Amino acid sequence: MCFFRREERREEGIKLSQPDSVPSEELNMQDYRREEESIKLSQPDSTPSEGLNMQDYRILALDGGGIRGNIQLEFLRLLENRLGMALYDSFDLIIGTSIGGIISLGAAGRHMQTSELYAYFNSPQFNKCMMNKVPLYWRILHPTQLSGPKYFGHSKKAALHRIFKGYTIGNSSIKSNHHRAKFAVTTYNLLNRKLDLFTNVKHPLEHDKISLEVLADATSAAPIFYPPVLVNLSRVKQYYLDGGVAMNNPAMLGVSIAVEQGIPLERIKCLSIGTGVPTRGRKRGLSVGKRAQSWGPLGWIKNGLVNHLFSGNSSSVDVITDHVLPSDSYIRVNTLLYGASDDMDDISLDNIQNLRRLGYELFQQHGEDVLSTLNF
């Protein structure tokens, strides 16, 4: 069953009480470790319940979308609280692209509960490090950077290091034996021009030492925004870009991982969560197409080229997955970005609150359908 958020406009002025798990603006980068140790924010019991149907193979697939991943975090926070146990004990595989990949690594690699992920990702300091813009004077002083990435890559690396320090594919595989979920993240191999998958389900021995912080950096290295990320594969080194270049919606890839393990399609249950459908230009209708007649490279970039590419391949994967899985085994939830920015890097407080509101509304509308489809 493919379930999309209808395109009706929401009533303006909606107010949503904010979850307690969002840290205040005063949270500093050095507070991360203390926040992680002391956080007590409606954390669910992570022990699987006796009624859990272990015959189902459950997949959680998370799109990329930058700051719009707050829609996913709010939805997952409510789902986790409803289930009464953590995501890593509710799903067999959590697969993601870009911000979805970072959430996947946090939940199934580091075994963090959604409230902890919320605390990290909604810290103003974290977002400022992730979105540390390259200033004009730097580009003037470094002529090779005049047309370089929008943000510093080293700042993003530092932010991700705070979360994933000391975790590798190898040691996360050992630790995950105590929990149900495995992780998988998508990347795009710049040299070989193909999608590469990194996972702790089944992986080459040479991947054991790859750190989760490097994977998080690679899967979120969106073109235009960040530089490519170098990954050391022991025998060879490769540069990687955001997995969204190849597969922004990784649902079908998650299904293929399950099938490769010998799981029959009838046992697979899949929840796919998007990061919102841009609404820019919808009011102008056909006039957008007329204006696009004159767009060149800069015109397309200015008018959301990356959004078009990511949205296009996400919807394609959705159609394919919906046809492959039985009709009652797949659900896709997404929403139009009414009231929120479709920019992937708008970290303003108002925009984050609006994104969280959309995630809340999405769960209120589709939460019961999700529980039913996944057979919880």
Stockholm file with secondary structure:
# STOCKHOLM 1.0

chainA/1-376         MCFFRREERREEGIKLSQPDSVPSEELNMQDYRREEESIKLSQPDSTPSEGLNMQDYRILALDGGGIRGNIQLEFLRLLENRLGMALYDSFDLIIGTSIGGIISLGAAGRHMQTSELYAYFNSPQFNKCMMNKVPLYWRILHPTQLSGPKYFGHSKKAALHRIFKGYTIGNSSIKSNHHRAKFAVTTYNLLNRKLDLFTNVKHPLEHDKISLEVLADATSAAPIFYPPVLVNLSRVKQYYLDGGVAMNNPAMLGVSIAVEQGIPLERIKCLSIGTGVPTRGRKRGLSVGKRAQSWGPLGWIKNGLVNHLFSGNSSSVDVITDHVLPSDSYIRVNTLLYGASDDMDDISLDNIQNLRRLGYELFQQHGEDVLSTLNF
#=GR chainA/1-376 SS CCCCCCCCCCCTTCCCCCCTTSCCTTCCGGGHHHHHHHCCSSCCCCSCCTTCCTTSEEEEEECCCGGGGHHHHHHHHHHHHHHTSCGGGTCSEEEESTHHHHHHIIIIISCCCHHHHHHHHTCHHHHHHHTCBCCHHHHHHSGGGTTCCSBCHHHHHHHHHHHHTTCBHHHHHHHGGGSSCEEEEEEEETTTTEEEEEESSSCCGGGTTCBHHHHHHHHTCCTTTSCCEEEECSSCEEEEEETHHHHSSCHHHHHHHHHHTTCCGGGEEEEEECCCBCCTTGGGTHHHHHHHTTCCHHHHHHTTHHHHHHHHHHHHHHHHHHHHSCTTSEEEECCBCTTSCCCTTCCCHHHHHHHHHHHHHHHHHHHHHHHHHTTC
#=GC SS_cons         CCCCCCCCCCCTTCCCCCCTTSCCTTCCGGGHHHHHHHCCSSCCCCSCCTTCCTTSEEEEEECCCGGGGHHHHHHHHHHHHHHTSCGGGTCSEEEESTHHHHHHIIIIISCCCHHHHHHHHTCHHHHHHHTCBCCHHHHHHSGGGTTCCSBCHHHHHHHHHHHHTTCBHHHHHHHGGGSSCEEEEEEEETTTTEEEEEESSSCCGGGTTCBHHHHHHHHTCCTTTSCCEEEECSSCEEEEEETHHHHSSCHHHHHHHHHHTTCCGGGEEEEEECCCBCCTTGGGTHHHHHHHTTCCHHHHHHTTHHHHHHHHHHHHHHHHHHHHSCTTSEEEECCBCTTSCCCTTCCCHHHHHHHHHHHHHHHHHHHHHHHHHTTC
//
